[in-house]
């Protein structure tokens, strides 16, 4: 069934995720880019900056009050944390029917916004207009932990390692290739915002320890959980296979997934199922590309659901 073409604008299009979104929307059968906004790239041709884009768009520099006037059916906010509110307020005032997908953490704790992790929350989507895209680490954690809900005995520990693209394009120690060479950089080892995000969404305490490594893209998430009753490896793996049997973007493996094999791919791999001798401790590993399923691909899933398209339309499987 053919759908009418919907238009999408991107605010904050300079970063790595913005480039991935441009490529995905450009290749979508029912979406079209209306505008791309970047203060730093204002006036430049998009095709000169983004491989895989072959249109005629130039980057603009749209203030918050100018965005509603662009007439886009949806706006994706790919801005740093704390920057979304003026754009949301302007759209609420002047174009309230516009679909807004916010990639920052600004509305992940706001109950008036739909939290868009479709594999776990699509039942509440129902053509939502205000959608908060989950964090990349938070997506990996939740998909790794969710099948264990009901079995847990105490907080879950999650050891995460991300490629440095997760630190964005603004220079910092966490995207400094020289500092990362032959290194693993820990940071925010207690109270990280994704720790609170996951605990809120899953309703269970999580202890998250993030690190940055020298690779560019991809997250590996090792989850350690103590269980209220004993399980064996076969039963543990079966729990995950049953939970994600009909999820096209989640692949359950026997072996532990490698982050090098997920880079540039749109889904999640979960495996490496291990239990302790007494069956009361389980360890699971998940990998995903932080720029894709951790950001741009998930945003496209949410746009598809908001417009009533097939959820995986435009996503190379």
NUVOMI-865789 format. One line per 4 residues: their letters; for each residue x, y, z of C-alpha. Coordinates in steps of 0.5 Angstrom, whole numbers, plus 500, padded with zeros to 3 digits. Layout:
N
a = X Y Z | ...
This chain:
317
xxxx = 500 500 500 | 503 507 498 | 503 512 503 | 503 520 502
xxxx = 510 523 502 | 511 526 509 | 517 531 510 | 522 532 515
xxxx = 527 537 518 | 533 536 522 | 535 541 527 | 543 540 529
xxxx = 545 536 523 | 552 537 523 | 554 531 528 | 555 524 526
xxxx = 547 522 528 | 545 528 523 | 549 525 517 | 546 518 519
xxxx = 539 521 519 | 540 525 512 | 542 518 509 | 536 514 512
xxxx = 531 519 510 | 534 521 503 | 533 513 502 | 526 512 505
xxxx = 520 511 500 | 515 515 504 | 520 521 507 | 523 527 504
xxxx = 528 532 507 | 525 539 508 | 531 542 511 | 537 541 515
xxxx = 539 546 520 | 546 547 522 | 549 554 525 | 556 552 523
xxxx = 555 549 516 | 550 554 514 | 550 555 506 | 554 549 505
xxxx = 551 544 500 | 549 537 504 | 551 533 498 | 558 536 500
xxxx = 558 533 507 | 554 527 507 | 556 521 503 | 550 517 500
xxxx = 546 524 499 | 544 526 492 | 539 532 493 | 540 539 492
xxxx = 539 541 499 | 543 546 503 | 544 547 510 | 540 553 513
xxxx = 541 556 520 | 534 556 523 | 532 559 530 | 527 556 534
xxxx = 522 561 532 | 523 560 524 | 523 552 525 | 515 552 525
xxxx = 515 556 519 | 519 551 515 | 512 547 514 | 515 540 515
xxxx = 511 534 518 | 516 532 523 | 522 535 526 | 528 531 529
xxxx = 532 535 534 | 539 532 534 | 542 537 539 | 546 537 545
xxxx = 542 536 552 | 539 542 554 | 538 545 548 | 531 542 545
xxxx = 526 547 549 | 526 553 545 | 524 549 539 | 519 545 542
xxxx = 516 551 545 | 516 554 538 | 513 548 535 | 508 547 541
xxxx = 505 554 539 | 505 555 532 | 505 548 529 | 503 543 534
xxxx = 501 537 530 | 508 537 527 | 511 530 530 | 517 532 534
xxxx = 523 527 535 | 528 529 540 | 534 525 541 | 537 529 547
xxxx = 535 527 554 | 531 533 555 | 524 529 555 | 526 522 557
xxxx = 523 523 564 | 517 527 562 | 511 523 562 | 507 527 557
xxxx = 512 525 552 | 512 518 549 | 519 514 550 | 520 511 543
xxxx = 524 504 544 | 519 501 540 | 521 493 542 | 519 495 549
xxxx = 514 501 548 | 511 501 541 | 504 499 545 | 504 506 547
xxxx = 505 509 541 | 499 510 537 | 501 516 533 | 504 520 538
xxxx = 507 527 536 | 512 528 542 | 517 523 542 | 523 522 546
xxxx = 529 518 543 | 532 513 548 | 540 514 549 | 544 509 546
xxxx = 547 506 552 | 540 506 555 | 537 502 549 | 543 497 549
xxxx = 542 496 557 | 534 496 556 | 534 490 551 | 539 486 555
xxxx = 535 487 561 | 528 487 559 | 527 479 558 | 530 478 566
xxxx = 524 482 569 | 521 478 574 | 527 474 575 | 531 479 578
xxxx = 534 479 585 | 537 486 586 | 540 491 582 | 543 490 575
xxxx = 550 491 574 | 552 494 566 | 559 495 564 | 558 499 557
xxxx = 564 501 552 | 562 506 547 | 566 508 541 | 568 515 541
xxxx = 563 518 536 | 558 517 542 | 562 523 545 | 559 528 539
xxxx = 564 532 535 | 565 538 540 | 572 536 542 | 573 533 549
xxxx = 578 528 552 | 572 523 550 | 573 524 543 | 581 525 543
xxxx = 584 520 538 | 591 521 541 | 588 520 548 | 584 514 547
xxxx = 590 510 543 | 591 504 547 | 586 506 552 | 580 505 555
xxxx = 577 511 559 | 572 511 564 | 567 516 566 | 561 518 570
xxxx = 561 511 574 | 555 513 578 | 549 516 577 | 550 517 569
xxxx = 543 520 566 | 543 513 562 | 543 509 569 | 537 513 571
xxxx = 533 513 565 | 534 505 565 | 532 504 572 | 526 509 571
xxxx = 523 505 564 | 524 498 567 | 522 500 574 | 528 496 577
xxxx = 535 499 580 | 541 499 575 | 548 500 576 | 552 503 570
xxxx = 559 504 569 | 561 507 562 | 567 507 558 | 570 510 552
xxxx = 574 506 547 | 579 508 541 | 574 505 536 | 569 510 532
xxxx = 562 507 533 | 559 501 536 | 557 499 544 | 558 493 547
xxxx = 554 492 554 | 555 487 559 | 550 486 564 | 551 482 570
xxxx = 544 480 574 | 543 476 580 | 537 472 580 | 531 470 585
xxxx = 531 463 582 | 536 458 579 | 536 458 571 | 541 454 566
xxxx = 544 457 560 | 539 454 555 | 533 457 559 | 536 463 559
xxxx = 537 464 552 | 530 461 550 | 528 467 554 | 531 472 550
xxxx = 529 468 543 | 522 468 545 | 522 475 547 | 525 478 541
xxxx = 523 472 536 | 519 477 532 | 523 483 532 | 527 484 526
xxxx = 532 489 529 | 534 484 534 | 538 478 533 | 539 473 539
xxxx = 546 469 538 | 549 463 542 | 556 467 542 | 558 473 545
xxxx = 557 479 540 | 563 483 538 | 562 490 537 | 567 490 531
xxxx = 561 486 527 | 555 491 529 | 558 497 526 | 554 500 520
xxxx = 549 495 522 | 542 497 524 | 540 492 529 | 542 489 536
xxxx = 546 483 537 | 545 479 544 | 548 473 546 | 554 470 550
xxxx = 549 467 555 | 553 465 562 | 550 463 568 | 554 461 575
xxxx = 555 454 578 | 549 455 582 | 544 458 576 | 543 465 580
xxxx = 547 469 577 | 546 471 569 | 551 475 564 | 549 477 558
xxxx = 552 481 552 | 549 486 547 | 552 490 542 | 549 496 537
xxxx = 551 501 533 | 551 508 537 | 549 512 531 | 544 507 528
xxxx = 540 503 533 | 542 508 538 | 540 514 535 | 538 515 527
xxxx = 535 508 526 | 531 508 532 | 529 515 530 | 526 513 524
xxxx = 523 507 527 | 519 512 531 | 518 517 525 | 515 511 521
xxxx = 510 509 527 | 508 516 528 | 506 516 521 | 503 509 520
xxxx = 508 507 516 | 511 500 517 | 516 500 522 | 522 498 518
xxxx = 521 502 512 | 527 505 510 | 531 501 514 | 536 496 511
x = 535 490 514
